[in-house]
Amino acid sequence: MTTLNSPLELGVRALVLLTAAYPASVTLDKITVMDHYLLHSGDLDGPESIAPALSTRGGETSVKRSVLEHGLQLMVRAGLVDLRPAADGLRFQASESAAPFLQLIRSSYIGQLREVAGWVVSVTALLAPENVRTELTKIAGQWALEVQADGATDELKAGVVREVSAS
């Protein structure tokens, strides 16, 4: 089993985010946005990005949501994340065991995640619930443009820009 982008890795990243956001509870969609911000914070004028600036980074969200959900289920089963029913569906909240558990992990990667997570929480705190889906769509749309532009001729690039500008 590979740990890179596995449910375990995404579950631990979500745990870092939820611990930074504690006592707030967060929807799966918002955690997906927060995780993208966590890895690609440099794209958003935040701290240096943890993940490399690959043109496929926006497309991660469509695949990541399902793996992230499995990771969160793993954290719930471990007693590190609590489920909270809310008017907008289920929300996730760090349990009281989450912060002590993260303190036990000695890794530079977790340290980097914890440093950037506070910034992510402050930026996404202003993101209204009705705008979370819009943000997910925006991230995926940026990715589509970058992929098209990377392999496209200048003529095609100009057409993509005109088409997007018109919509």
Helices and strands as residue ranges (DSSP letters): H 7-21, H 28-39, G 41-44, G 57-59, H 60-77, E 81-86, E 89-94, H 98-104, H 108-124, H 129-150, H 154-166
